Structure formats: C-alpha cells, structure tokens
Amino acid sequence: MNLLALRVNEDNFNKEVLEAEVPVLVEFYSDSCVPCKQMSPILGDLEEEYEDKLKIVKINVNFDLQLAEAHMVMGSPTFLFFKNGEEKNRLRGITKKPELIEIINSIL
C-alpha cells in the first residue's frame, strides 16, 4: 500500500513540520521535475517502512516559493530533514534510498 505524502504549504508548515512529534522528511519538488517523479516510489517505500517513526511531506516550489526561499532551496528535488523543529540535514537531487535511510536513522 503506497501512501501519498502530505502536501504542505505556508499555512500548515509550522504545524506539520516544525511542531511534529516525529522527525519529518520534507521534499521540495516541482510537478515538471523528472528526478522528483523518480524519487516518488522511494519516498513511498520509506513512508511504509518508517510509518510511525517518520513523517514525509512534500512542498511544491511552484506554489510555495516563499517556503523554498526561506529554507534556501535552490533546486528540486531538495530533501530537508527536521527534528524538533530544527533542520538536521539536507540532500539535493536524485538520492539513493540507502543515503536517505542513513540520515533518517541518524535523526530518529
């Protein structure tokens, strides 16, 4: 069962990311971004594997440019890892699942 990552925007970013009770992986993406589409199944897998321990959300840079700029996101996909409201790590571009898992495990 592939869950669909929650879309987050400026209105609910604080609640869904900064105030989350579990670490959050935020993907800044664009609908026209091919690498973003390639990352979708990997994020779906991670969502299943870390169901109660990690939250995965997506932010569309085309609609939420202010959020992207506020977090100095320069390209898609960019992955930010938050824990207790703080950015703990970031990756940019196509990323292999083991790299994501390594960072996730380091912040859990």
Summary of the structure (lengths in Angstrom):
residues: 108
radius of gyration: 12.4
end to end distance: 23.3
largest distance: 33.6
contacts: 311
relative contact order: 0.23
helix: 36%
strand: 25%
